[in-house]
Amino acid sequence: MQFGILVNEGPYSHQASDSAYLFARTALEKGYKVPRIFFYHDGVYNASRLATPPQDDRNVGARWSKLAADYGVDLVVCVAAAQRRGITDGVLGDNFRISGLGQLVEMGIQYDRLVTFGD
């Protein structure tokens, strides 16, 4: 079973990012495939390396980057949504890349399930 994951909310303003991360990590640990995670709308803020949460708080961007490194997950940030929010290649965290909506459409066609987190 292959899951595509769509994250539409920012990392610290909504539960969606945490839920998406925990879903992806659990699916991977159980042996399912999560080839790509697509960040759209305010979800693109998950990709910014400029966020510096306090030491006693979770670092959402770093968690996503580690997940990608550990499991080979493709972390794709929507180019249009990123540009609207000032997210450029220069501020992307490790293992994130910018691409177009075609990557999201491809997920819906190729994967068994597309799971959406956030509005």
N, C-alpha and C positions, 0 to 999 in steps of 0.2 A: 504494500500500500504506500502510495506517494502522496504526501500532503504539501500543498502550496499554502503559504500563510501570507495574509494581507494585514498590515498594521496601519491603522488610520489615525491614531492618537499619539500625542507626545509622551515622553517618558515620565514626567513628574506631575502631570496634570490630570491623569486619568488612569484607571486600572488596566486598560486595554493592553498597554505595552508589557506590563508584568505578566498578565494572563497569557499573552502570545508567547513570551519567552518561556514560561513554565510549560505551556503546551508543547512547544517545539522541542525543548530539552527532554521532556518525558517521552515524547514520541520517538526521538532518536535513541534514548536509552533503552526503549522497548524493542528496538530493531526496525522501526518504520523509517522510511526515507522522507527527508525534508530537503529537497534539492535547492529550493529558493524561498527567500522571504522578501516580500515587496513592501516598501515603506512609502506611503502615500498620504496626502493632505498633511496634517500636523505630525504624522508619523515620521516624517523626514527628520524631525528634531532628534530622533533616536540615533542618527548617524553623526551628529556633531561631536567633534572632539573638544569643543570649546566649553562644554559643560564640566564644571568642577564641583561635584557634590561634596558635602562635608564628609569627613572620614568615617563617621558612624552611619552614613547612609549608603545605599546601594549605588553603584556606578552602572547605570543601565547600558550606556554605549559600550563600556568595556565588557559587560556580560555578553552582549550580542557579538562583539568581535571575537571573544574566546569561543563562543559556540561555533562560529564560522570556522575558526582555526582548528578546533577539535574534530569537527564533523564534516568539513568541506562544504558548508552551506553557502550558497550565493546570496549575499545581502545586497539587494538592489534598491536604490533610492530613485524615486520618480524625478526626472529632470525638471519638469514644469513646476511641480510642487516645491522642489528644492529652490529653484530660482526665485520664486515668489517669496520665499522665507529667508533668503540670503545664505542658503547652504550651497557651497561650491566645492569643487574638488579639493581646494586648499584647506577646508575645515572638516573634511570627512575623517571619521575614525578609521582605524585599521580594519581591513577586510570589507569595507563598504565600497560600492561603486555606483555611479550615476548612470541611468539609462532611461529609456522611454517606456510608455505604456504598453508597447508591444510585448514586453517581458511579462506583464501582468496577464495579458490576453493569452499568451503562450502557456502560462501556468494553468489557466482555466481549461485549456484544450488538452494538455498533455498529462496532467496529474489526476489522480483518482478523486481527490477532494481539494477544494479551495476553502480555507477556513478564514473568516474575516473577524478582526478584533477592532472594535471602535466603530463609530458612526460613519 
